[in-house]
Amino acid sequence: MLSLGEELLQYQNQEFLSFHTPGHKGKREFFEGLNFPEQDLTELPGLDMLHTPQGVIDKAQKRAAQVFGADESFFLVNGATAGNQAMFLSLAGIKGKVLVGRQSHRSVMAGLVLSGLEPIYIKPIIHPEFHLPLGYDFKIEPQLWGEIQGLHLTYPSYYGTLSDYKPIVQGRDVWGPNVPILVDQAHGSHYLSKLFPPSALEWGADLVLNSSHKTLSALTQAAMLHVQGERISRSRLRQSLELLQSSSPSYLLMASLERAVEFAQKGKCWELLFEAVQELHQCAGKVLRILNSEDQGQYGIEQIDWSKILVNTSSIGLAAPLGVDFLRTHFRIEPELWDQENILFLLGIGNTPEEVRRLTEGLVAMVQWFESTKRSEGTTLMPCKDTQDFTEGAGLPLPPLRLTPREAFLAPKCQIPLKESLGKIVGESISPYPPGVPWIMMGEEMTPELLEVLLNFPSNRYQGWDNPEQGIWVIEEG
């Protein structure tokens, strides 16, 4: 077996075209002048300190706040994960409730465990063609604003769809003027021009998280957290970040964030990519179902970020994994993610129009190959039933919440056969992946409908489930 370093080199030598994170796509232009390993340093004289910045780090963070439109910005060296967790800890002065989108990143669950807050989950809308959670239709009753400590939203979704949150802000300003709105804008770090939707800071969010490595040029694990207004205690936020982040921060990560701020303002590359993506839709969109502007205004989708290209292959009868094999083998194209019927391609600041045109060529060739295979073999390569099963589970009512995530995490547990878990309080969170939306969260009660679906769903498709073959962890009774 090769070592990790050897595997990395072997992968690098295959020279795949990157349509996945990180956003720099391995282009050296973003890192000229950064020297590794000589500059793999931490806090030394003249280099400032991340948790009490007064010098160069303070200057770089203030520059980030200026560019992104925040009152204050914080560099994150433990990824957007630490940012999501810190957002919840900044609310934890009073035990209470928080509204949370059900399709939130798994670091949000960790934030709930750390903070002890009680979630009120909001279900996403499942798109009937893509079978994915792509939108929300929010209806927050006025009295609920007086019961919650905060509201956590994801903008955009992993797949590049955005819901209309402006009415939420308007409702907050009338009925809950002191309630902070927290936004995980991890996949929207590049929202700085008219080519893209507005940043959540523009429509009134209090805390906004950017995973700067996903679409901008920062190194993997580098992110930013932006704050504005007076609803969030700055001292509590700083304490939360110091609690969660390394005491030996990587200066290469922070230097890459500083550079990412400057590269983010160069919009010409995005203009050229936009033109190439329009050509992709015009060409490949004739033979494949691609999420596009016509999907706006339905299923809770207000806008679509064109830099995420979501292709559904079931429209032609092709199982997506086979399509991915074709693209990787014949075009050296590496997507971000795929399930049984969808393939997601992510653009970043490091992509070029030529690479997008190569993707267009690959998608058209994939369809031609598949049509030829059907004619010659007289068979179809249909997706399996996994996606239908996911839709069944996602369409069920949310299980009753019996314990907060923190209470469930800390409670004594035992492992029992899945078939015996009806009515038990579950001690782990179970999410089919992709897309990663939990069917049941720790602290919720197993229902008859959900148990039936779990018993019939492939056991290799889950995140969070410790060991499906051995059973399920539940809270001990008594």
N, C-alpha and C positions, 0 to 999 in steps of 0.2 A: 504494500500500500504506500502511495506517495505521501510525503509530508504536506502540511498545509501550505508552506511556501512553494513547494513544487507544484501543487495543484493550482495555486494562484498563477504561477508562471505558465503552466500548461493552458489554463483558460485564457490568459492574456494573449498567448500566441495564436489562438484561434481567430482573433480579430473580429469579434462580433460587432455589429452595429447596435448601439445601445438605445433602446426605447424603454428604459427603466431608470430608476434612480441609481446613482446621484445625477444631479442636473448638469454637472460639468462634463459628463460623458467621457472622462479620461483625457480631456484636452489640456495640454501643458500650458497653453497661453494664459490660463487663469492663475498659474502658480509660479510664473517667472520671478526669480529673486528669492523665493522661499527655498531654503536649503535643508534637505533631510539627509542624514540625521543630525547635522550640526545645530539646527535650530529646534530640535526636539527638547525644549526646555520648559521649566516651570517657574515659579515665582523667585526672581533674583533681583538684586539692586538695579534700579532703573527700568524694570519691566512691569512695575505696578502689581496690584493684587486683585484678583477677580472679585472677591467678596467685599473688599473695601477699596474700590478703585478711586485713585486721585490723580493718576498720571495718564499714560498712553491708553490704557483700557477705558478709563473714564472718557477720554476724548473720542475714542472709536465708538463707544456706546452712544454718546451724545450725537455724533454724526449719523448713526443709524436712526435715532429718534427723529432727527431732522428729515431724513430721506423718506422714512416710512410714515411720517405724520403723527408720531406719538409724543406724549409729554416726556416719557422716559422709556428707554429700551435696555434690556438685559441680555448679555451673551450667555448662551447655554452650551455647555460642553458635555452634558449627559443626554443630549438629544431633546427632541420635542416631548419625549416621555416625561422628563423632569419638569418641563413647562406645564403640562397638563396636571401633574400632581401638585405643583406649587400653586396653581390656580385654585384648587380645592382647599388646600391648607390655608390659603389667604382668607377663606370664608369661615374657617372653623372656630372662630371665637365663641360662637353661640351654637349649641347643638340644634340642628334644624333640618329642613328639607331643601332639596335642590332639584330642579327640572333638568333632565338629561336625555338627550337623543339616544334611542336604543342602539343605533348603529355606530356609536362613538368608538374611538380607538380603545384598545384594551388598557392603555395607560390611564384612561378615565376610570376604569374599575379600580385600578390601584390607588388613584386619588381618592375614591370613595372609601376604600379600606383605610387609608392613612388618616383621612379627615374625620371619619365617623358619621358623615352626613347621610341622611336617608334619601335615596333617589326616588323621584317620580318619573318613570320612564315614558318617553313619547315614541310611539311606533312610527317607523317610516312607511312610505307607500311603495309597494312592489310593482315595478313596471311589468306589464303582462307579456311583453315580447322578450325582454332581456332577463326576466325573472330575478331582478336585482333591486335592492333598496336604493332608489335614486332620488327620492324627494320626500318632503314633509308637507302636511297641511295643518298648520298650527291653529288651534283654537284654545286660547288660555282664558279661562273665566276670570273676571275682575277680582273676585275674592281670593283667588289663588296667589295673586301677587303679594298679599299680606301674610301668606303662610310660608313663603320660600326665602332662603338665604341667597339664592343665586340661580342663574339659568345658564346651562352649558350647551353650546351649539357647535355643529361641525359645518364648515363653510370653506371650500366646497366639499362635496363627498369625495371619496377615493376615486370615483369614476368621473369626476369633473362636473357634476350637476350641482346647481345652487337653487335653494328655495328662497322665497321672498320673506325676509326677516324684518323688513322695515315696519310692518304693522305690529310686530312684537315689541320693537323699541318704542313705538308710539303708545302702545298699551302700558308698557312699563312706566313711561314718563307720566302717565295719568294716574295709574292705580298703585304703582310700586316704585316711586321715584328714587328710593335708596337701594333697589335691588341691582347688583352688578350683573352684567351680561358678559360671559366668558366665551370666547370663540377659538376653536381649534381650526386655524387657517393654515394648517401644515402644508397642504398641497396648493396653497394660493400665495406663496411668498412673492410671486412675480406680479401681483396685482398692483402695478404702479403706472399704468397707462390706459388710455381709452380703448386699447385693443382688448382689454380684459374687464371683468366685472370690478366694481369698486371694492376696495379693502373694507373689512368689517370695521376698522377704525373710522372710516368715512360715514358709515350709517349708525354709529353711536355705541359700539361695543366698548367695554371698559378694559378688558384684557384680551389681547390677540396674540396667538401663538403662530410663529412661522417656522416651519422645518426647512431651514435655508439650504440644506443640502439636496432637497428633493427636486427642486426646479431651478434654483440658482446655483452658484458656483462654489459654495462652501463645501468643505470636506464632510464626508459622512460622519454623522453624530453631532454636527454643529447646527445650532438653531438659535432663535431669538424669541424673546417675550416682550411685547409692547404694552404699555399701560397709558391710559389717559383718564382725566377727571379725578374726582375725590371719593368715589365709592369704594375704592380699594385702598387699604392701609399699606402704604409703601414700606413701612418698617416691617410689617408682618410678611409682606411679599419677599423682602430681602432675607429675612430670617428663614423663610421656607426654602428659598433657593440655596442658602448656605447649608441647610439641613440635608438637602437632596443631592447637591452637586459635589464633585470631587474636591478635596482640599489641595490636589496637585493638578490643576487644570493644564491641558495641553495648549501651549502657545501656538502651535501650528494650526490647531482648530480655530483659535481666536483670530489669528492673522488671516485665515481663510475667510472668516466672517467679515472682517474689516474690508477685505478685497471684494467680497460678494456684494457689499453695500454699494460700492462704486460701479461694479459691472452691472448691477441691477438697473442702473439708470440709462444704460445704453440700449435704447429700444429698437434700433435698426435691425438687429438680428431677429427679434420677434416679428417685425413687419415682414421680413423675407420668409420666415417660417409660416406665417399666416397665409401668404400667397400660395406656398407649396401645399399646405393642408387643404385649401380650397380646391386646388387641382386634384388632390387625393379624393375628396368627396365627389367631385364631378366625374372622375374616372372609375374608381373602385366602388363608389356608392351606387353605381348602376347595376352592379352584380352582387353586392353584399349589403346587408342591413347594418348601417353605421349610425350610431346615435348622432343626431344633427339638430339644427335649429328648429325643425318642424316638430320636435319633441317638446319644445318649450310651451308652457301654458297648460300642461296636463300632467297628471300623476305627481303633483307637487313640485314640478320642475319649473322654475322661472327663467333661469339662464343656464347655458352650457359653456364650459371652458373648452374652447376649440383645441387647446394644447393637449387634451386627453382624447385619445381616439379609441372608442369602444366599438368593437366589431362583433356582431352576432353571426356565427357560422351555421346555426341550426336553420336559418332561412334558406340555405341551399342543401340542407341535409347532411352537413359535415360535422363530425365531432371535433371540437376545438383543439384537443391535444394533438390530433393528427395534422391539423392545419399548422400548429406550432412546429411540429417536427419537420414539416415541409419547409417552412420559412427559415428555420435554423439550419437545415441541411443544405438548401439550395441558394439561400440569399444571405446567410450569416446574420439574420435578424433575431435579436433577443428581446422579446416582449417583457413587460412588467409583470403580468399576471394572466392566468387563464383558468377557466373552469371547464365544464363539459360543453358549453355552447358559446362562450364569450372569450375574446382576447382583448386585453387592454394594452395600449401603447402610450407611454408617457414621453412627452417632449420636455426638454430642458434647455437652458440658455446655451448649452454646449452643442446642441444639435445643429445641423446645417440643412438648407433646402435640398441639397443633393441627397442627403440621407432620407429625407421624407419622400423624395421621388423614387428612391430605391424601395422604400416600403410600399409605395403605390404599385410599382412594378411587381413586387413580390405578392401582394394581395391578389392582383389580377391573374398572375401565373398560378397561384394556389387554386383559384376557381377553375381555371382551364385544366389544371392537372386533375382536379376532382371530377369534373365533367367527363374527362377522358377515361378516368378510372371506372366511373359508373357505366359508361358505354361498353368498355372492353370486358368488364367482369360481371356486368349485369346486377351489381349490388350497390347498396348505399352504406355509408359509414355514419350512421346516425348517432347523436349524443345518447348517453345512457340516461336513466330515469332520475339521476341524482338531483337535477335542477328542479324537476317537478316536486320531488320530496321536500326540497328546501322551501319551495313556495307553500307547500302544505303546512310546514312547521311555522313559517313566518306569518302565515295568515291566521294562526290561532290566537285567542285572547291571551294577554300576558298573564303568566302565572302569578298567584297572590304573593305579595311580599310579606314574609313573616319575621325576618330579621334584617337589619341593615347589613351591607356587605362587610363592614368591620366586625359586627357581632358574629356573623357567620364564619368569617375567616379565623377568629380567635376561639370559637366554640370547639369543644371536643367533638370528634367525628369518628365514624366507623364506615367501613366499606361493605356494601351489600350488593347482591345481584340486582341488576337494573330492573328486572321484572317485579322485584319486591319493594320498589321505591315509591309506589303510589301513595300520596298523602304525606310523604316525608319532606322535611326541609333539606334542600340540596346544599351541599357544602363545597361545590365547585361550579364553575361557569362553563356552559357547553355551547360552543358556536360552530356551526358548519362552516368550513373554510375551503375555497372562497364561498361567500363574500365576507364571512366573519361576524355576522350579526347574531348575537346570542339568542338561542331559543329559551334558555333558562339561566338565570344568574344566581350566584351563591346567595342564600338567604330566601329564595323563593320556594314555593311548594310545588311538588310534582303533581301534574294534573293527568286525568285519564287520557285526554286527547293527545297531549304531548308525549306521554309514555308510549302510546301506540305508534306514533311517528318515529320515536327514537329506536324502538325495537326493530324497525324495518328499514332504518337508514344505514348506509355503509359505515362501518366503524373507523375507516381510515380517513374520514373527511372532517375531523373535528380539531378545533383548538381549545385548550383549557381543560379538556377531559383527561384526567390523569392516566387512566388505563381502562378503556371501554371493555376489553376482554375480561377483566377481573371484576368489574362492577362499577358502582358509583359511590362517591363519598357523600354521606348524609350526616346531619347533626344528630348526635346521640340524644336520646330521649331521657327525661327524668332528671 
